[in-house]
Amino acid sequence: MRMKKVLAGSALSLSLLVSAVPAFAASPDGTHSENNSVASSDFKAKLYTKEETNDSGIFINTHTDAEGITWFLKRINKNSDGTWTAYYEGRKL
């Protein structure tokens, strides 16, 4: 009885997998279709990047500047001259 359930479940899983293959197939001409965004461009966050360098290697995690951009610390690298560079990503809603 247990073996029948395993075989039936396996067969069902395989048939579902095979029937879903066309949904994941690439388009015939090799190009991809453009994604349509649900949100209008008025509501999309704008993305900015910036770098800051100092000698201490101490940087703030997040902050908002006078222009309303909220900056998030992404990574810090130590430079060959002994200084540190922080890479920030900012969003303005």
N, C-alpha and C positions, 0 to 999 in steps of 0.2 A: 504494500500500500504506500509506504513512504517513497519507494523508488518511482512509483507512478506520479506522485506529486512533484518530485524533483524533475522528472522528464517533462511533465506537462508545463511546469513553470519555466523550464529552459526553452522549450519550444515556443511558448508565448512570448518570452523575452526576445528571442531571436526574430520572431515575426514582427514584433513592434520595432525592433532596431532596423530591420530591412525596409519596413514601410516608411520609416522616417528619413532614410538616406536622401531622397530627392530634395527634402527641405534644407539639407546642409550642402547640397551640391553647388559648385561654382556656376556662374552664368556661362553660356556657350561661347561667348566672344572673349572670355578671359578678363573682362572688366568687372568691377564691383559696382553695385548699385549705391546711389547716394542715400545716406540716412536722412530722414526728415525729422527735424526737431519739433517736439511738441510745444516747447516754450518759444515765445517770440523773442526777438533779439533784445527787446527792451528789458526783459527779465533775466537775461544771461549775465553771469558774473564775468567781468573782464579780468584777464590774467596778466600779471606783470612779474618780472624777475629783476633782482638786483644783487650786487655783491658788496660786502663791507669787509675791509681789512683793518686789523689792529695788531698790536704787539702782545696783548695779554691773552688772547684766545677766549675771552669771555664775551658772550653775545646774548642778547635778550631773545627769548623763544618767540614771542609774538608781540606786535605793537601796531598801532594805527597811527598813520601820519596825518598831517594837516589837510591833505587832499582826500581823506576818507578811505585810503587804501589800507587794508589790514594785511600785515606782512607776517609770514610764517617761516621759521627757520627750517631749512631742508637738510643742510649738511655743513660741516666745517672741515676745512683742509689746512694742514700745516704746510707753509711754503718753504722753499729752500733757503730763503734769507732769514728765517726765524719768525716771520710774521704769520698770522692766521687769517684765513679768508672764510667768511660765512656766506652761504648762498641762500637767498630768501625768495619765496614765491608769494606774490600779493594778489589779493582779489578786491575788486571794487564793485559793490552791488549797485 
